[in-house]
Amino acid sequence: MSDVTAILHKLESGDAAAADELLPLVYAELRNLATRRLTQEKAGQTLQATALVHEAYLRLVDIEKPQTWEGRGHFFAAAAEAMRRILVENARSKQCVKRGGGMQRHDIDQVPLQAGEVNEDILALDEALERLGAIDAEAVKLVNLRYFAGLTNVQAANAMDISPRTADRIWAFARAWLQQTLDGHVS
């Protein structure tokens, strides 16, 4: 059993100190996942990798709402899902009129050459993933690991405890289904 898995078991049993032990072990990996994910976002994204990691970590190790962890892979899959939800919430809040609607923040000292777009693609992807989840929950989990956590096919397969070949098959289906859905061909 890895150190992370052992600490996760302590966290499940309500050991508040376990959260402090866990962060140093997973922080660098979570930061890499967040950085990879944010580099895929369009211009106008104001959320930074550190903030994304901290928010996701707080959601994962909430002592008042203890969760059951099946191991390291399950923890990182949950981290990918948490990051996805945070990015979706952030995109939705940017669209709210009370938060500036379509307006974007710019440094006063800099004159931008071109204003970036508000990322509506993440909202469309989230909606499509919700619909895909009704058809194939395993495909959604794989998409979260590959797209939001930035894992390779082999890493995602290991996290899901499936063979890389099965992951290839699921990935091909999910990509094709999402492409058709996002292009408006599937209702």
C-alpha positions as CSV (number, residue, x, y, z in Angstrom):
1,M,0.0,0.0,0.0
2,S,1.5,3.4,-1.0
3,D,1.9,6.3,1.4
4,V,-0.9,8.1,-0.3
5,T,-3.3,5.2,0.0
6,A,-2.5,4.8,3.7
7,I,-3.0,8.5,4.3
8,L,-6.3,8.4,2.4
9,H,-7.5,5.6,4.7
10,K,-6.6,7.7,7.7
11,L,-8.5,10.6,6.2
12,E,-11.6,8.4,5.7
13,S,-11.6,7.5,9.4
14,G,-11.7,11.2,10.3
15,D,-8.1,11.8,11.1
16,A,-7.8,15.6,10.6
17,A,-4.0,15.5,10.6
18,A,-4.0,13.2,7.6
19,A,-5.0,16.1,5.3
20,D,-1.8,17.9,6.3
21,E,0.2,14.7,5.6
22,L,-1.4,14.2,2.2
23,L,-0.9,17.6,0.7
24,P,2.9,17.5,0.4
25,L,2.7,14.0,-1.2
26,V,0.2,14.9,-3.9
27,Y,0.7,18.7,-4.4
28,A,3.3,18.5,-7.2
29,E,1.3,16.0,-9.2
30,L,-2.0,18.0,-8.7
31,R,-0.2,21.2,-9.8
32,N,1.1,19.5,-12.9
33,L,-2.4,18.3,-13.7
34,A,-3.8,21.8,-13.2
35,T,-1.1,23.4,-15.3
36,R,-1.6,21.0,-18.2
37,R,-5.4,21.6,-18.0
38,L,-5.1,25.4,-17.9
39,T,-2.8,25.5,-20.9
40,Q,-5.7,24.1,-22.9
41,E,-8.0,26.9,-21.9
42,K,-8.7,29.8,-24.2
43,A,-7.5,33.3,-23.6
44,G,-9.4,35.1,-20.9
45,Q,-9.0,32.4,-18.3
46,T,-8.3,34.1,-15.0
47,L,-8.0,31.1,-12.8
48,Q,-4.4,30.1,-12.0
49,A,-3.0,26.6,-11.5
50,T,-2.3,27.1,-7.8
51,A,-5.9,28.3,-7.1
52,L,-7.3,25.4,-9.1
53,V,-5.2,22.9,-7.1
54,H,-6.1,24.5,-3.7
55,E,-9.8,24.6,-4.5
56,A,-9.8,21.0,-5.8
57,Y,-7.9,19.8,-2.8
58,L,-10.2,21.5,-0.3
59,R,-13.2,19.8,-2.0
60,L,-11.5,16.4,-1.9
61,V,-10.4,16.4,1.7
62,D,-13.3,18.1,3.4
63,I,-13.2,16.6,6.9
64,E,-16.9,17.4,7.5
65,K,-17.9,15.4,4.5
66,P,-15.5,12.4,4.6
67,Q,-15.2,10.4,1.4
68,T,-14.2,6.8,0.8
69,W,-11.1,6.4,-1.4
70,E,-10.3,3.1,-3.2
71,G,-6.7,4.2,-3.6
72,R,-4.4,6.6,-5.3
73,G,-6.0,6.3,-8.7
74,H,-9.4,6.9,-7.4
75,F,-8.1,10.1,-5.6
76,F,-6.6,11.5,-8.8
77,A,-9.7,10.6,-10.8
78,A,-11.7,12.6,-8.2
79,A,-9.2,15.4,-8.5
80,A,-9.7,15.5,-12.2
81,E,-13.5,15.6,-11.8
82,A,-13.1,18.4,-9.1
83,M,-11.0,20.5,-11.5
84,R,-13.5,20.0,-14.2
85,R,-16.3,21.2,-12.0
86,I,-14.3,24.2,-10.8
87,L,-13.5,25.2,-14.4
88,V,-17.2,24.8,-15.4
89,E,-18.3,26.9,-12.4
90,N,-15.7,29.6,-13.3
91,A,-16.9,29.7,-16.9
92,R,-20.5,30.0,-15.8
93,S,-19.8,32.7,-13.3
94,K,-18.0,34.7,-16.1
95,Q,-21.2,34.6,-18.1
96,C,-23.3,36.1,-15.2
97,V,-24.2,39.7,-15.7
98,K,-23.5,40.4,-12.1
99,R,-19.9,39.3,-12.6
100,G,-19.4,41.3,-15.7
101,G,-21.1,39.1,-18.3
102,G,-18.9,39.0,-21.4
103,M,-16.5,41.6,-20.1
104,Q,-12.9,40.6,-19.3
105,R,-10.3,41.8,-16.8
106,H,-7.3,43.6,-18.2
107,D,-4.3,45.1,-16.4
108,I,-4.5,48.8,-16.5
109,D,-0.8,49.2,-17.4
110,Q,-1.2,47.1,-20.5
111,V,-3.2,47.9,-23.6
112,P,-4.4,44.6,-25.0
113,L,-4.0,44.0,-28.8
114,Q,-7.1,41.9,-28.8
115,A,-9.6,40.9,-26.1
116,G,-9.8,37.2,-25.5
117,E,-13.0,35.2,-25.7
118,V,-15.1,33.9,-22.8
119,N,-14.7,30.2,-22.9
120,E,-18.1,28.8,-23.8
121,D,-16.6,25.6,-25.0
122,I,-16.1,24.2,-21.5
123,L,-19.8,24.7,-20.8
124,A,-20.8,22.8,-24.0
125,L,-18.3,20.1,-23.2
126,D,-19.7,19.8,-19.6
127,E,-23.2,19.5,-21.0
128,A,-22.1,16.9,-23.5
129,L,-20.3,14.9,-20.8
130,E,-23.5,14.9,-18.6
131,R,-25.4,13.4,-21.5
132,L,-22.6,10.9,-22.2
133,G,-22.7,9.9,-18.5
134,A,-26.3,8.7,-19.0
135,I,-25.0,6.4,-21.8
136,D,-21.6,5.3,-20.5
137,A,-20.2,6.5,-17.1
138,E,-16.9,4.8,-17.7
139,A,-16.4,6.9,-20.9
140,V,-16.9,10.1,-18.9
141,K,-14.4,8.9,-16.3
142,L,-11.8,8.3,-19.0
143,V,-12.5,11.6,-20.7
144,N,-12.0,13.4,-17.3
145,L,-8.7,11.6,-16.8
146,R,-7.4,12.1,-20.3
147,Y,-8.7,15.7,-21.0
148,F,-9.0,17.3,-17.6
149,A,-6.2,15.6,-15.7
150,G,-4.0,15.3,-18.7
151,L,-3.1,11.7,-18.2
152,T,-1.9,9.4,-21.0
153,N,-3.9,6.5,-22.1
154,V,-1.8,4.0,-20.1
155,Q,-2.0,6.2,-16.9
156,A,-5.7,6.6,-17.3
157,A,-6.2,2.9,-17.8
158,N,-4.1,2.2,-14.7
159,A,-6.2,4.7,-12.7
160,M,-9.4,3.0,-13.9
161,D,-8.0,-0.5,-13.4
162,I,-8.7,-1.4,-17.0
163,S,-6.4,-2.5,-19.8
164,P,-4.8,0.1,-22.1
165,R,-6.6,-1.6,-25.1
166,T,-10.0,-1.2,-23.4
167,A,-9.1,2.4,-22.6
168,D,-8.3,2.9,-26.3
169,R,-11.7,1.5,-27.3
170,I,-13.6,3.6,-24.8
171,W,-11.6,6.7,-25.8
172,A,-12.4,6.2,-29.5
173,F,-16.1,5.9,-28.7
174,A,-16.1,8.9,-26.3
175,R,-14.2,11.1,-28.8
176,A,-16.5,10.2,-31.7
177,W,-19.7,10.6,-29.6
178,L,-18.5,14.0,-28.2
179,Q,-17.5,15.2,-31.6
180,Q,-20.9,14.4,-33.0
181,T,-22.7,15.9,-30.1
182,L,-20.6,19.1,-30.0
183,D,-21.1,19.5,-33.8
184,G,-24.9,19.2,-33.2
185,H,-25.5,15.8,-34.9
186,V,-26.7,13.9,-31.8
187,S,-29.7,15.0,-29.8
